[in-house]
Amino acid sequence: MQVVKKYSETELVMLLRQRSGDVFEYLYDNYAGALHSIILNIVKEEQQASDVLQDVFVKIWKQIGNYDSSKGRLFTWMLNIARNSAIDLVRSRHFQNSQQTLELSEEVYNGGSTEGLNTDHIGLRKIVHQLKEEQRVLIELAYFQGYTQDEIAKLTALPLGTVKTRIRAGLIQLRQMIKI
């Protein structure tokens, strides 16, 4: 029986900065599923989500020196990289063109389903649903549906400052709920 070592967040960051391949493998094994779910919620296509996930881990490896623990947890930092990468793909001209040329039969058979992996499996949605509705709705739009704060302001007819304040307050509350 192989014993799996557990790392604290501080140890993970330190060893990743030292370019430890074993720790990077540990990071992938323990966080890939959650990040993939976030990406898949935005991209909606399994193969493209897997490609984005690979790009995300390359970015994490290259940019670990930019991580600042005073600004948030490692997972939140990685989640933002994943979310932003997925949104970048969805907004890219190539992606837009490929979506327009999908065959009808492929859409019918897939039905837009994201069975299997989604944020419900990591318990994130359950925690988000504990927030006040005014925060929950905005966080769902931003983090689960991929809208920018500006787009959310237009969509909800709220001032941009109000959207930013409510999202920030909701994230602070989530951080307190998740804190171990």
N, C-alpha and C positions, 0 to 999 in steps of 0.2 A: 504494500500500500504506500503510495507516494503522498508525502505531506506537502500541502500547498501553503506556502508562506503568505502571510497577510502583511501588507504594508500600510503604514499611516500615510496620510496625504503628504506630509512633510518629507517622509522617506521617499515616496514615489517621485516627487518633484526633484529632490536632490539627486536621486539615482538616474532619472531621465536626463537631467542636465549633464550627468557624467557619461551619458550615452550607453547605459546598460541595456543590452539587447534582451536579457531575461526580464527585466522590469517592463520594458516596452511590450513584450509578449504578455506579461501579466495584465498590463493596462488594457491591451486589446481584448484579451479573454474576458475581463471583468466589465468592460464598458461598451464593447462593440454592439451588443444587443440593444441596449438602451439608446445609443446614438443612432443605430440603424432605424429604430422605431420612429424617432423624431424625423429623420430624413425621409422615410417612407411616407409619413403623414403629409409631407410637403410635395415630394416628387411624384408619388402615386404609382411608380413603376419599379418593380423589384430590381431589374438589372441596373437601371440608372441609379437607384438608391445604393446598391452595392458598390458601384463605381465611385459615387460621392463619398461613401464611407471610407474607401481606400484613400481617396484624396485627403479626407479629414485627418486620418491618422498620419499621413505624410506631413501635413501642416502642423499637427501637434508635435511631431518629432523635430521638425525644423524650427518651430516657434516656441518651444518650451522655455527658452530663455526670456521670452516676453511675459510669461505668466507672473502675475503679482498677487500673492495670497491676501494682501490687504484689501483687494478689490472684490474678492469672492473665492468660492471654493473651486478646486480643480475641475470637478465635474461640470460646474456652471460655465467655466471658461471653455471646456471642450464642447459642451452643448451649444454654446454660442457660435463656435467655429462650425459645428455641424449644421446648425440652423442657417447660418449665413451662406455656407457653401451650397446648401440645397436651394435656398432662395436665389442665389446667383445663377444656378443651373436653370431653374424654372424661368427666370427672366431673360436668359440668353436667347439670342436670335435663333441659334441652331435648335434649341429645345422647342421654341415656339413653332418653327417650321416643321419639325418632326411630329409634333402633336397634330398639326393640320393635315399631315399626310397619312395618319394612321388609317388602316383599313377598318371599315365598319364592323366586319366580323370579329376583329381582334377586340374592339371595344365591347361588343355584345358578349363575347365569351368571358372577358375579364370582369366586366360589370363594374369596373372601378373599385373592386374589392381589395382591401388590404388585410385579408384574413391572416391569422398567425401572429405577426408582430405588430403591436401598436402600443401607444403609451399606457393603455389600461394594464398591460402586463407588468409594467414597472411601478404601478401604483400612483403614478404622477397625477393622472386625471382625478383620482379619488381625493387626493390632497388639495388639488386646485378647486374642487367643488366645495371645499370647506370655507373658501373665501367669500367675502361679501359679493353679491351679484355684480355690482358696478366694477369691481376689480376682476372677478372671475371671467366675465365676458371679454374684457380687454386682453387679459392674459391668454385666453384661448385663441383669440384672433391673432395675437402676435406670435405666440410660440407653437401653437398647434396647427394654425392655418397659414402662417407665413406672411401675414400682412405687416407692413411697416407702420410706425406710429403715425405718420402723415396720412397713410391710407385709412387707418382706423379712425382718425379724426374726421375725415371726409365721410366715411361709411356710417359713423355713429352720430354725426353732426355735433360733435363735442369740440371745444377748443383744443388745439394741439397741446397746450400746457396742461390741461386737465387730463388728457390721455396719458401724458408722460408721468404726471403725479400719481395717478391711480395705478398705473402699471408698476411704478417704483414702489409704492406702498404695498401693493400685492406681493411683489417679489420679496420685500423685506419680511412680510408676514409668512410667506412660504419658507423662507430661509429659517425662520424661527420654528416653524412646524417640523421641518425636516431635520434640523440640527440634532445630532446624536450626542 
